[in-house]
């Protein structure tokens, strides 16, 4: 199989790609994890357990995300070990990341070493508080503009468990930020850039643990460095969004 250099945004149809086929066109691009994502009819694929977002070691509070896709969007399920679940945020567009929260950032298509300027962020709290926004981040380090997305266009729910908490999101393709617009009505790319993050805070503490699927090494923590987003490859590309 040929190496695919991440230098453009386009749709791949009828081409079977694996993670080994993805090559960045510069040796200075960081290595990032990759997953082949099955159709939801075939189950899902799990990330490796999150590590601390600065890359210094495994997270104390373990987290695994599982993802699959359908003709209409992505389904993401989380399992979060937590010895002190805490959140003050039960509402749409609460600032859920200030306490316990699970975060998903995603961009459709391909880039090289250039910053991913536009992507979607979706965050959920253990109280089913939810935040969704289209992020504009031309520097690749600090967002300069955020457009809130309607919460009712995403299906989301969180529950407590014996070992912590869990959450599920169904994210329609139509709400995903694509170059400053949205993916609705476009062909579905086979390759995506994405990351999964977690913030954890115990009640009464000012300390937070920051963890991620793909660590970016930032200190202090910064989840908005999209060149460290991992790679998602859809196992069978859909020809068009419903």
Secondary structure, 3 states (H helix, E strand, C coil): CCCEECCCCCCCCCCCCCHHHEECCCCCCCCCCEEEECEHHHCCEECCCCEECCCCCECCCCEEEEEEECCCEEEEEEEEECCCCCCCCCCECCCHHHCCEEEEEEEECCCCCCCCCEEEEEEECCCCCEEEEEEECCCCCCCCEEEECCHHHEEEEEEEECCEEEEEEEEEHHHCEECCEECCCCCCCCEEEEEEEEEEECCCCCCEEEEECCCCCCCCCCCCCHHHCEEEEECCCCCCCC
